[in-house]
Amino acid sequence: AALEKNSPDELDPSLHTILHNLATNLVQAGHYTEAEHTIRRALRIKQKVEGETHPGYGRALQTLGQVLSRQGKHDEAISELRTSVALLKWSLGDEHPEYSI
């Protein structure tokens, strides 16, 4: 059964990971609209559970940026990707291998 929005299970941190993985697979399959909806839901969960300064939030923003780019929404994609880079730089540090691009 599908989870109801705003149910207690909606705030389970593992749900963010599952949704993020689903969004990534939807992108690979070319289902960009569904991927965008899914990654935005994952972002809402990550924000509520761990906050907007958590590296996982930055990674999800990166995925959102990629989805938006695939849809031709380049200005919005650039904005989300810049936010992701800034957040990862701040939360992980300049020398972290994940940030060093």
C-alpha positions, 0 to 999 in steps of 0.5 A: 500500500502506498504511504499517505502524505503526512503519515508518521511513516512519511517522516521515516529517514529510510523513506528519503533514501528509497525515494531518492533511489527511485527518482534516480532510476526514473531519470535513467528510464526517462520518466522525468516528470515522475522523477521530479515529483519523487525527488521533491518528496524526498527533499521535503522528508529530508528537510523535515527529518534532518534539515536543509544543512544535511549533506543528504539534502544537498545530494538530493538537490543535486539529483533535482538539478539533474532532473530539471536539466533533463526537462530543459528547465536549465535556469532552475537546474542551475539554481538547485545545483549551485545551492547543492554545491554551496551546501556540500562545501559548507557541510563537508568542507573544501577537502572532502572528496565528494565536494571536490569537483 
